[in-house]
Amino acid sequence: MQLVMVILKGTLGISFNGNKEPAAYAEIVSMGGITKQVKRNLIATLGTILEAKLSIPRARFFLKVYDTTAAGNCSKL
């Protein structure tokens, strides 16, 4: 089973390098399956969507990708 949760907050101001032109920040947290190639594909796909649908240039988009399984079994929950 694959699950995806998306939270969009369009009212937050973002400043990249002191510039307040349209920009985006995204985080993807996965429980496995995030390889270097998957990261590249995610960045390319999201960049294309943001540019086409929201007019946000690729240079103004930051994507943080985190695989929880790569952290090991640190949690005792």
C-alpha positions as CSV (number, residue, x, y, z in Angstrom):
1,M,0.0,0.0,0.0
2,Q,1.3,3.5,-0.9
3,L,0.0,6.5,1.0
4,V,0.6,10.2,0.4
5,M,-0.3,13.2,2.6
6,V,-0.2,16.7,1.1
7,I,-0.4,19.9,3.1
8,L,-0.5,23.2,1.1
9,K,-0.1,26.5,2.8
10,G,-0.4,29.3,0.3
11,T,-0.5,32.2,2.7
12,L,3.1,31.8,4.1
13,G,5.7,34.2,2.8
14,I,8.9,32.7,1.5
15,S,12.1,34.5,1.0
16,F,15.0,32.9,-0.8
17,N,18.2,34.8,-0.6
18,G,16.3,38.0,0.4
19,N,14.1,37.7,-2.7
20,K,10.3,37.4,-2.2
21,E,9.5,36.4,-5.8
22,P,7.2,33.3,-6.1
23,A,8.9,30.3,-4.4
24,A,8.1,26.9,-2.9
25,Y,9.4,24.6,-0.2
26,A,8.4,21.0,0.1
27,E,9.2,18.1,2.4
28,I,8.8,14.4,1.5
29,V,9.1,11.9,4.2
30,S,9.1,8.3,3.2
31,M,9.2,4.9,5.0
32,G,11.5,3.3,2.5
33,G,11.9,3.3,-1.3
34,I,13.7,6.7,-1.6
35,T,16.8,6.0,-3.8
36,K,18.9,8.7,-5.5
37,Q,17.0,8.1,-8.7
38,V,13.7,8.4,-7.0
39,K,14.9,11.7,-5.5
40,R,15.9,13.0,-8.9
41,N,12.5,12.0,-10.4
42,L,10.6,13.7,-7.6
43,I,12.6,16.9,-8.0
44,A,12.1,16.9,-11.8
45,T,8.4,16.1,-11.6
46,L,7.6,18.6,-8.8
47,G,9.7,21.3,-10.5
48,T,7.8,20.8,-13.8
49,I,4.4,21.0,-12.0
50,L,5.4,24.1,-10.0
51,E,6.7,25.8,-13.1
52,A,3.7,24.9,-15.3
53,K,0.8,25.4,-12.8
54,L,2.1,28.0,-10.4
55,S,4.8,29.9,-12.4
56,I,7.5,29.1,-9.8
57,P,10.9,28.8,-11.5
58,R,12.9,25.7,-10.7
59,A,15.6,27.8,-9.2
60,R,13.1,29.0,-6.6
61,F,12.0,25.6,-5.4
62,F,13.6,23.7,-2.5
63,L,12.7,20.0,-1.8
64,K,13.8,18.2,1.3
65,V,13.5,14.4,1.0
66,Y,13.9,12.2,4.0
67,D,13.7,8.4,4.3
68,T,12.8,7.4,7.8
69,T,14.2,3.9,7.3
70,A,17.7,5.3,6.6
71,A,17.8,6.7,10.1
72,G,17.8,3.2,11.6
73,N,15.8,2.1,14.5
74,C,16.5,5.0,16.9
75,S,12.9,5.5,18.1
76,K,11.6,3.5,21.2
77,L,8.0,4.4,20.6
